[in-house]
Amino acid sequence: MNDVRDICERILDRPAPSPRSGSQVLAIARQAARRRNRLAVGAAGVVTGALVTVIVATAATSGLSAPGQSDRQATAAASTPASPPPVPAMPASNAHGSRIAELLTAAVPGGYTTQVANGGTTVSWLLDQESESDRYASQTRILMSKEDGQGLLSAVIVRDNGPAATGDLCSAAVAERLRPYTDGSALGCEVIIVDGVPIRTATESGQTMTATRFLTGGLLMIRSARSTDPTGGPPTDAAHPWYEPLGQRRGPLVTAPLSTRQLAELAANPGLLP
Protein backbone atom coordinates (compact mmCIF):
# COMPACT_ATOMS: atom_id res chain seq x y z
CA MET A 1 0.00 0.00 0.00
CA ASN A 2 2.85 2.38 0.83
CA ASP A 3 4.53 1.56 -2.52
CA VAL A 4 1.47 2.64 -4.47
CA ARG A 5 1.25 5.94 -2.49
CA ASP A 6 4.92 6.58 -3.18
CA ILE A 7 4.50 6.08 -6.95
CA CYS A 8 1.50 8.39 -7.10
CA GLU A 9 3.37 11.13 -5.20
CA ARG A 10 6.29 10.92 -7.62
CA ILE A 11 3.98 11.30 -10.64
CA LEU A 12 2.26 14.29 -9.12
CA ASP A 13 5.60 15.89 -8.36
CA ARG A 14 6.56 15.88 -12.09
CA PRO A 15 5.54 18.92 -14.10
CA ALA A 16 2.77 18.39 -16.66
CA PRO A 17 3.86 18.40 -20.34
CA SER A 18 3.40 21.67 -22.12
CA PRO A 19 0.22 21.81 -24.22
CA ARG A 20 0.60 21.36 -28.05
CA SER A 21 -0.03 24.25 -30.33
CA GLY A 22 -2.90 24.29 -32.81
CA SER A 23 -0.55 23.73 -35.74
CA GLN A 24 0.95 20.66 -34.06
CA VAL A 25 -2.50 19.14 -33.41
CA LEU A 26 -3.50 19.75 -37.09
CA ALA A 27 -0.29 18.13 -38.37
CA ILE A 28 -0.85 15.06 -36.19
CA ALA A 29 -4.45 14.74 -37.46
CA ARG A 30 -3.36 14.99 -41.09
CA GLN A 31 -0.67 12.36 -40.61
CA ALA A 32 -3.20 9.98 -39.03
CA ALA A 33 -5.63 10.53 -41.92
CA ARG A 34 -2.92 9.77 -44.51
CA ARG A 35 -2.02 6.59 -42.64
CA ARG A 36 -5.67 5.45 -42.61
CA ASN A 37 -5.96 6.10 -46.38
CA ARG A 38 -2.84 4.03 -47.13
CA LEU A 39 -4.20 1.15 -45.07
CA ALA A 40 -7.58 1.33 -46.83
CA VAL A 41 -6.03 1.33 -50.32
CA GLY A 42 -3.77 -1.56 -49.45
CA ALA A 43 -6.65 -3.59 -48.06
CA ALA A 44 -8.74 -2.91 -51.19
CA GLY A 45 -5.88 -4.04 -53.39
CA VAL A 46 -5.56 -7.25 -51.43
CA VAL A 47 -9.31 -7.92 -51.69
CA THR A 48 -9.39 -7.12 -55.43
CA GLY A 49 -6.43 -9.37 -56.10
CA ALA A 50 -8.06 -12.15 -54.15
CA LEU A 51 -11.31 -11.76 -56.12
CA VAL A 52 -9.48 -11.82 -59.45
CA THR A 53 -7.61 -14.93 -58.37
CA VAL A 54 -10.85 -16.63 -57.36
CA ILE A 55 -12.58 -15.68 -60.67
CA VAL A 56 -9.69 -16.91 -62.80
CA ALA A 57 -9.38 -20.11 -60.81
CA THR A 58 -13.13 -20.74 -61.06
CA ALA A 59 -13.14 -20.14 -64.82
CA ALA A 60 -10.21 -22.48 -65.29
CA THR A 61 -11.73 -25.30 -63.25
CA SER A 62 -15.23 -24.96 -64.74
CA GLY A 63 -14.11 -24.76 -68.38
CA LEU A 64 -15.15 -21.12 -68.78
CA SER A 65 -13.15 -18.86 -71.05
CA ALA A 66 -12.18 -15.26 -70.58
CA PRO A 67 -14.93 -12.63 -70.94
CA GLY A 68 -15.90 -12.17 -74.61
CA GLN A 69 -14.09 -15.28 -75.80
CA SER A 70 -17.12 -17.58 -75.54
CA ASP A 71 -19.25 -15.03 -77.41
CA ARG A 72 -16.74 -14.94 -80.26
CA GLN A 73 -16.60 -18.72 -80.40
CA ALA A 74 -20.40 -18.97 -80.47
CA THR A 75 -20.60 -16.40 -83.27
CA ALA A 76 -17.97 -18.24 -85.30
CA ALA A 77 -19.79 -21.54 -84.82
CA ALA A 78 -23.10 -20.02 -85.87
CA SER A 79 -21.56 -18.46 -88.99
CA THR A 80 -20.10 -21.82 -90.06
CA PRO A 81 -23.00 -24.05 -91.12
CA ALA A 82 -22.62 -27.78 -90.75
CA SER A 83 -22.00 -29.71 -93.97
CA PRO A 84 -25.06 -31.61 -95.23
CA PRO A 85 -24.91 -35.39 -94.80
CA PRO A 86 -23.58 -37.36 -97.76
CA VAL A 87 -25.77 -39.27 -100.15
CA PRO A 88 -25.68 -43.00 -99.32
CA ALA A 89 -24.53 -45.58 -101.82
CA MET A 90 -27.28 -47.25 -103.85
CA PRO A 91 -27.26 -50.58 -101.91
CA ALA A 92 -27.74 -48.66 -98.65
CA SER A 93 -30.70 -46.73 -100.10
CA ASN A 94 -32.32 -49.95 -101.30
CA ALA A 95 -31.85 -51.62 -97.91
CA HIS A 96 -33.36 -48.56 -96.21
CA GLY A 97 -36.49 -48.61 -98.38
CA SER A 98 -38.77 -50.24 -95.82
CA ARG A 99 -37.97 -47.55 -93.25
CA ILE A 100 -38.59 -44.82 -95.83
CA ALA A 101 -41.99 -46.40 -96.61
CA GLU A 102 -42.85 -46.37 -92.90
CA LEU A 103 -42.02 -42.68 -92.55
CA LEU A 104 -43.98 -41.77 -95.69
CA THR A 105 -46.99 -43.73 -94.48
CA ALA A 106 -46.84 -42.10 -91.04
CA ALA A 107 -46.80 -38.64 -92.67
CA VAL A 108 -50.11 -39.16 -94.49
CA PRO A 109 -52.89 -37.43 -92.53
CA GLY A 110 -55.91 -39.23 -91.14
CA GLY A 111 -58.81 -40.02 -93.47
CA TYR A 112 -56.59 -41.54 -96.16
CA THR A 113 -55.74 -45.16 -96.79
CA THR A 114 -52.20 -45.96 -97.87
CA GLN A 115 -50.44 -48.67 -99.81
CA VAL A 116 -46.80 -49.03 -100.78
CA ALA A 117 -46.42 -49.03 -104.56
CA ASN A 118 -44.07 -51.28 -106.54
CA GLY A 119 -44.98 -54.25 -104.39
CA GLY A 120 -43.58 -52.58 -101.28
CA THR A 121 -40.04 -52.23 -102.60
CA THR A 122 -37.70 -49.34 -103.33
CA VAL A 123 -36.69 -49.10 -106.98
CA SER A 124 -33.29 -47.72 -108.06
CA TRP A 125 -31.70 -46.92 -111.40
CA LEU A 126 -28.18 -46.06 -112.44
CA LEU A 127 -28.06 -42.66 -114.11
CA ASP A 128 -25.15 -43.74 -116.32
CA GLN A 129 -26.25 -47.01 -117.84
CA GLU A 130 -23.11 -47.60 -119.88
CA SER A 131 -20.46 -46.68 -117.34
CA GLU A 132 -19.25 -47.71 -113.93
CA SER A 133 -20.42 -44.46 -112.33
CA ASP A 134 -22.06 -44.59 -108.89
CA ARG A 135 -24.68 -41.99 -109.90
CA TYR A 136 -28.19 -43.26 -109.30
CA ALA A 137 -31.80 -42.39 -108.44
CA SER A 138 -33.77 -44.36 -105.85
CA GLN A 139 -37.53 -44.06 -105.34
CA THR A 140 -40.06 -45.22 -102.76
CA ARG A 141 -43.76 -44.48 -103.40
CA ILE A 142 -46.93 -44.58 -101.31
CA LEU A 143 -50.45 -44.59 -102.76
CA MET A 144 -52.81 -42.22 -100.91
CA SER A 145 -56.53 -42.93 -101.38
CA LYS A 146 -59.62 -41.11 -100.17
CA GLU A 147 -63.16 -41.73 -101.42
CA ASP A 148 -62.84 -41.72 -105.22
CA GLY A 149 -59.49 -39.97 -105.43
CA GLN A 150 -55.96 -41.35 -105.36
CA GLY A 151 -52.54 -39.72 -105.32
CA LEU A 152 -48.87 -40.45 -104.68
CA LEU A 153 -46.37 -39.59 -101.99
CA SER A 154 -42.77 -40.46 -102.85
CA ALA A 155 -39.21 -40.05 -101.66
CA VAL A 156 -36.47 -39.87 -104.28
CA ILE A 157 -32.80 -40.06 -103.33
CA VAL A 158 -30.49 -38.84 -106.09
CA ARG A 159 -26.74 -39.25 -106.19
CA ASP A 160 -25.48 -36.99 -108.96
CA ASN A 161 -22.11 -36.26 -107.29
CA GLY A 162 -22.87 -32.55 -107.39
CA PRO A 163 -22.15 -30.15 -104.51
CA ALA A 164 -24.82 -29.26 -102.01
CA ALA A 165 -26.68 -26.25 -103.39
CA THR A 166 -26.12 -23.00 -101.49
CA GLY A 167 -27.36 -19.46 -101.81
CA ASP A 168 -30.73 -18.93 -103.50
CA LEU A 169 -32.35 -22.38 -103.73
CA CYS A 170 -35.05 -20.92 -105.98
CA SER A 171 -32.54 -19.74 -108.58
CA ALA A 172 -32.63 -20.81 -112.22
CA ALA A 173 -29.45 -22.85 -111.78
CA VAL A 174 -31.01 -24.93 -109.01
CA ALA A 175 -34.21 -25.40 -111.02
CA GLU A 176 -32.15 -26.65 -113.95
CA ARG A 177 -30.40 -29.18 -111.76
CA LEU A 178 -33.77 -30.50 -110.57
CA ARG A 179 -35.34 -30.54 -114.03
CA PRO A 180 -34.72 -34.28 -114.67
CA TYR A 181 -36.72 -35.15 -111.55
CA THR A 182 -39.61 -32.74 -112.07
CA ASP A 183 -41.81 -31.53 -114.90
CA GLY A 184 -39.62 -28.45 -115.27
CA SER A 185 -41.99 -25.95 -113.69
CA ALA A 186 -41.48 -24.35 -110.31
CA LEU A 187 -44.53 -22.33 -109.36
CA GLY A 188 -44.34 -20.47 -106.07
CA CYS A 189 -40.88 -21.64 -105.11
CA GLU A 190 -40.15 -21.02 -101.43
CA VAL A 191 -37.38 -21.98 -99.00
CA ILE A 192 -38.52 -23.25 -95.60
CA ILE A 193 -36.03 -23.69 -92.77
CA VAL A 194 -36.65 -26.81 -90.65
CA ASP A 195 -34.36 -27.26 -87.64
CA GLY A 196 -31.71 -25.19 -89.38
CA VAL A 197 -31.98 -27.17 -92.64
CA PRO A 198 -33.04 -25.20 -95.75
CA ILE A 199 -35.71 -27.03 -97.78
CA ARG A 200 -36.71 -25.90 -101.27
CA THR A 201 -40.45 -26.23 -101.90
CA ALA A 202 -42.25 -25.73 -105.21
CA THR A 203 -45.42 -26.65 -107.10
CA GLU A 204 -45.49 -28.38 -110.48
CA SER A 205 -48.42 -27.78 -112.80
CA GLY A 206 -50.82 -27.42 -109.88
CA GLN A 207 -50.86 -31.20 -109.34
CA THR A 208 -47.57 -31.98 -107.63
CA MET A 209 -45.67 -30.32 -104.79
CA THR A 210 -42.02 -31.00 -104.05
CA ALA A 211 -39.72 -30.45 -101.07
CA THR A 212 -36.01 -30.86 -101.77
CA ARG A 213 -33.18 -31.20 -99.29
CA PHE A 214 -29.72 -30.88 -100.78
CA LEU A 215 -27.07 -33.32 -99.60
CA THR A 216 -23.36 -33.63 -100.15
CA GLY A 217 -23.21 -35.31 -103.54
CA GLY A 218 -26.90 -35.20 -104.33
CA LEU A 219 -30.36 -34.54 -102.95
CA LEU A 220 -33.47 -35.95 -101.32
CA MET A 221 -36.81 -34.97 -102.86
CA ILE A 222 -40.28 -35.55 -101.43
CA ARG A 223 -43.06 -35.41 -104.04
CA SER A 224 -46.77 -35.23 -103.25
CA ALA A 225 -48.97 -35.68 -106.34
CA ARG A 226 -52.76 -35.47 -106.37
CA SER A 227 -52.79 -38.02 -109.19
CA THR A 228 -51.08 -41.38 -109.69
CA ASP A 229 -50.45 -40.50 -113.32
CA PRO A 230 -49.78 -36.75 -113.37
CA THR A 231 -49.58 -35.13 -116.76
CA GLY A 232 -46.65 -33.06 -117.83
CA GLY A 233 -44.12 -35.15 -115.95
CA PRO A 234 -40.69 -36.22 -117.21
CA PRO A 235 -40.74 -38.60 -120.18
CA THR A 236 -40.37 -42.32 -119.52
CA ASP A 237 -37.21 -42.78 -121.52
CA ALA A 238 -33.75 -44.04 -120.66
CA ALA A 239 -32.76 -40.62 -119.37
CA HIS A 240 -35.68 -40.48 -116.92
CA PRO A 241 -36.36 -44.08 -115.85
CA TRP A 242 -37.60 -43.14 -112.39
CA TYR A 243 -40.84 -41.64 -113.72
CA GLU A 244 -43.14 -44.65 -113.94
CA PRO A 245 -46.85 -43.85 -114.24
CA LEU A 246 -48.95 -46.37 -112.36
CA GLY A 247 -51.96 -45.77 -114.56
CA GLN A 248 -54.94 -43.79 -113.35
CA ARG A 249 -56.67 -46.22 -111.00
CA ARG A 250 -58.96 -43.50 -109.67
CA GLY A 251 -59.54 -39.83 -110.23
CA PRO A 252 -57.15 -37.31 -108.70
CA LEU A 253 -57.51 -36.18 -105.14
CA VAL A 254 -59.59 -33.05 -104.77
CA THR A 255 -57.11 -31.40 -102.40
CA ALA A 256 -53.46 -31.94 -101.58
CA PRO A 257 -53.12 -34.20 -98.51
CA LEU A 258 -50.01 -32.41 -97.19
CA SER A 259 -49.08 -28.76 -97.07
CA THR A 260 -45.72 -27.47 -98.27
CA ARG A 261 -44.68 -27.02 -94.64
CA GLN A 262 -45.46 -30.67 -93.87
CA LEU A 263 -43.52 -31.78 -96.95
CA ALA A 264 -40.55 -29.67 -95.86
CA GLU A 265 -40.62 -31.20 -92.37
CA LEU A 266 -40.75 -34.67 -93.92
CA ALA A 267 -37.80 -33.90 -96.21
CA ALA A 268 -35.77 -32.73 -93.22
CA ASN A 269 -36.44 -35.95 -91.28
CA PRO A 270 -33.00 -37.57 -90.76
CA GLY A 271 -34.66 -41.00 -90.61
CA LEU A 272 -35.12 -40.96 -94.38
CA LEU A 273 -31.39 -41.49 -94.78
CA PRO A 274 -29.66 -44.71 -93.69
C-alpha positions in Angstrom: 0.0 0.0 0.0 2.9 2.4 0.8 4.5 1.6 -2.5 1.5 2.6 -4.5 1.3 5.9 -2.5 4.9 6.6 -3.2 4.5 6.1 -7.0 1.5 8.4 -7.1 3.4 11.1 -5.2 6.3 10.9 -7.6 4.0 11.3 -10.6 2.3 14.3 -9.1 5.6 15.9 -8.4 6.6 15.9 -12.1 5.5 18.9 -14.1 2.8 18.4 -16.7 3.9 18.4 -20.3 3.4 21.7 -22.1 0.2 21.8 -24.2 0.6 21.4 -28.1 0.0 24.2 -30.3 -2.9 24.3 -32.8 -0.5 23.7 -35.7 1.0 20.7 -34.1 -2.5 19.1 -33.4 -3.5 19.7 -37.1 -0.3 18.1 -38.4 -0.8 15.1 -36.2 -4.4 14.7 -37.5 -3.4 15.0 -41.1 -0.7 12.4 -40.6 -3.2 10.0 -39.0 -5.6 10.5 -41.9 -2.9 9.8 -44.5 -2.0 6.6 -42.6 -5.7 5.4 -42.6 -6.0 6.1 -46.4 -2.8 4.0 -47.1 -4.2 1.2 -45.1 -7.6 1.3 -46.8 -6.0 1.3 -50.3 -3.8 -1.6 -49.4 -6.7 -3.6 -48.1 -8.7 -2.9 -51.2 -5.9 -4.0 -53.4 -5.6 -7.2 -51.4 -9.3 -7.9 -51.7 -9.4 -7.1 -55.4 -6.4 -9.4 -56.1 -8.1 -12.2 -54.1 -11.3 -11.8 -56.1 -9.5 -11.8 -59.5 -7.6 -14.9 -58.4 -10.9 -16.6 -57.4 -12.6 -15.7 -60.7 -9.7 -16.9 -62.8 -9.4 -20.1 -60.8 -13.1 -20.7 -61.1 -13.1 -20.1 -64.8 -10.2 -22.5 -65.3 -11.7 -25.3 -63.2 -15.2 -25.0 -64.7 -14.1 -24.8 -68.4 -15.2 -21.1 -68.8 -13.2 -18.9 -71.1 -12.2 -15.3 -70.6 -14.9 -12.6 -70.9 -15.9 -12.2 -74.6 -14.1 -15.3 -75.8 -17.1 -17.6 -75.5 -19.3 -15.0 -77.4 -16.7 -14.9 -80.3 -16.6 -18.7 -80.4 -20.4 -19.0 -80.5 -20.6 -16.4 -83.3 -18.0 -18.2 -85.3 -19.8 -21.5 -84.8 -23.1 -20.0 -85.9 -21.6 -18.5 -89.0 -20.1 -21.8 -90.1 -23.0 -24.1 -91.1 -22.6 -27.8 -90.7 -22.0 -29.7 -94.0 -25.1 -31.6 -95.2 -24.9 -35.4 -94.8 -23.6 -37.4 -97.8 -25.8 -39.3 -100.1 -25.7 -43.0 -99.3 -24.5 -45.6 -101.8 -27.3 -47.3 -103.8 -27.3 -50.6 -101.9 -27.7 -48.7 -98.7 -30.7 -46.7 -100.1 -32.3 -50.0 -101.3 -31.9 -51.6 -97.9 -33.4 -48.6 -96.2 -36.5 -48.6 -98.4 -38.8 -50.2 -95.8 -38.0 -47.6 -93.3 -38.6 -44.8 -95.8 -42.0 -46.4 -96.6 -42.9 -46.4 -92.9 -42.0 -42.7 -92.6 -44.0 -41.8 -95.7 -47.0 -43.7 -94.5 -46.8 -42.1 -91.0 -46.8 -38.6 -92.7 -50.1 -39.2 -94.5 -52.9 -37.4 -92.5 -55.9 -39.2 -91.1 -58.8 -40.0 -93.5 -56.6 -41.5 -96.2 -55.7 -45.2 -96.8 -52.2 -46.0 -97.9 -50.4 -48.7 -99.8 -46.8 -49.0 -100.8 -46.4 -49.0 -104.6 -44.1 -51.3 -106.5 -45.0 -54.3 -104.4 -43.6 -52.6 -101.3 -40.0 -52.2 -102.6 -37.7 -49.3 -103.3 -36.7 -49.1 -107.0 -33.3 -47.7 -108.1 -31.7 -46.9 -111.4 -28.2 -46.1 -112.4 -28.1 -42.7 -114.1 -25.2 -43.7 -116.3 -26.3 -47.0 -117.8 -23.1 -47.6 -119.9 -20.5 -46.7 -117.3 -19.3 -47.7 -113.9 -20.4 -44.5 -112.3 -22.1 -44.6 -108.9 -24.7 -42.0 -109.9 -28.2 -43.3 -109.3 -31.8 -42.4 -108.4 -33.8 -44.4 -105.9 -37.5 -44.1 -105.3 -40.1 -45.2 -102.8 -43.8 -44.5 -103.4 -46.9 -44.6 -101.3 -50.5 -44.6 -102.8 -52.8 -42.2 -100.9 -56.5 -42.9 -101.4 -59.6 -41.1 -100.2 -63.2 -41.7 -101.4 -62.8 -41.7 -105.2 -59.5 -40.0 -105.4 -56.0 -41.3 -105.4 -52.5 -39.7 -105.3 -48.9 -40.5 -104.7 -46.4 -39.6 -102.0 -42.8 -40.5 -102.9 -39.2 -40.1 -101.7 -36.5 -39.9 -104.3 -32.8 -40.1 -103.3 -30.5 -38.8 -106.1 -26.7 -39.2 -106.2 -25.5 -37.0 -109.0 -22.1 -36.3 -107.3 -22.9 -32.6 -107.4 -22.1 -30.2 -104.5 -24.8 -29.3 -102.0 -26.7 -26.2 -103.4 -26.1 -23.0 -101.5 -27.4 -19.5 -101.8 -30.7 -18.9 -103.5 -32.3 -22.4 -103.7 -35.0 -20.9 -106.0 -32.5 -19.7 -108.6 -32.6 -20.8 -112.2 -29.4 -22.8 -111.8 -31.0 -24.9 -109.0 -34.2 -25.4 -111.0 -32.1 -26.6 -114.0 -30.4 -29.2 -111.8 -33.8 -30.5 -110.6 -35.3 -30.5 -114.0 -34.7 -34.3 -114.7 -36.7 -35.2 -111.6 -39.6 -32.7 -112.1 -41.8 -31.5 -114.9 -39.6 -28.4 -115.3 -42.0 -25.9 -113.7 -41.5 -24.4 -110.3 -44.5 -22.3 -109.4 -44.3 -20.5 -106.1 -40.9 -21.6 -105.1 -40.1 -21.0 -101.4 -37.4 -22.0 -99.0 -38.5 -23.3 -95.6 -36.0 -23.7 -92.8 -36.6 -26.8 -90.7 -34.4 -27.3 -87.6 -31.7 -25.2 -89.4 -32.0 -27.2 -92.6 -33.0 -25.2 -95.8 -35.7 -27.0 -97.8 -36.7 -25.9 -101.3 -40.4 -26.2 -101.9 -42.2 -25.7 -105.2 -45.4 -26.7 -107.1 -45.5 -28.4 -110.5 -48.4 -27.8 -112.8 -50.8 -27.4 -109.9 -50.9 -31.2 -109.3 -47.6 -32.0 -107.6 -45.7 -30.3 -104.8 -42.0 -31.0 -104.0 -39.7 -30.5 -101.1 -36.0 -30.9 -101.8 -33.2 -31.2 -99.3 -29.7 -30.9 -100.8 -27.1 -33.3 -99.6 -23.4 -33.6 -100.1 -23.2 -35.3 -103.5 -26.9 -35.2 -104.3 -30.4 -34.5 -102.9 -33.5 -35.9 -101.3 -36.8 -35.0 -102.9 -40.3 -35.5 -101.4 -43.1 -35.4 -104.0 -46.8 -35.2 -103.3 -49.0 -35.7 -106.3 -52.8 -35.5 -106.4 -52.8 -38.0 -109.2 -51.1 -41.4 -109.7 -50.5 -40.5 -113.3 -49.8 -36.7 -113.4 -49.6 -35.1 -116.8 -46.6 -33.1 -117.8 -44.1 -35.1 -115.9 -40.7 -36.2 -117.2 -40.7 -38.6 -120.2 -40.4 -42.3 -119.5 -37.2 -42.8 -121.5 -33.7 -44.0 -120.7 -32.8 -40.6 -119.4 -35.7 -40.5 -116.9 -36.4 -44.1 -115.9 -37.6 -43.1 -112.4 -40.8 -41.6 -113.7 -43.1 -44.6 -113.9 -46.9 -43.9 -114.2 -49.0 -46.4 -112.4 -52.0 -45.8 -114.6 -54.9 -43.8 -113.3 -56.7 -46.2 -111.0 -59.0 -43.5 -109.7 -59.5 -39.8 -110.2 -57.2 -37.3 -108.7 -57.5 -36.2 -105.1 -59.6 -33.1 -104.8 -57.1 -31.4 -102.4 -53.5 -31.9 -101.6 -53.1 -34.2 -98.5 -50.0 -32.4 -97.2 -49.1 -28.8 -97.1 -45.7 -27.5 -98.3 -44.7 -27.0 -94.6 -45.5 -30.7 -93.9 -43.5 -31.8 -96.9 -40.5 -29.7 -95.9 -40.6 -31.2 -92.4 -40.7 -34.7 -93.9 -37.8 -33.9 -96.2 -35.8 -32.7 -93.2 -36.4 -35.9 -91.3 -33.0 -37.6 -90.8 -34.7 -41.0 -90.6 -35.1 -41.0 -94.4 -31.4 -41.5 -94.8 -29.7 -44.7 -93.7 
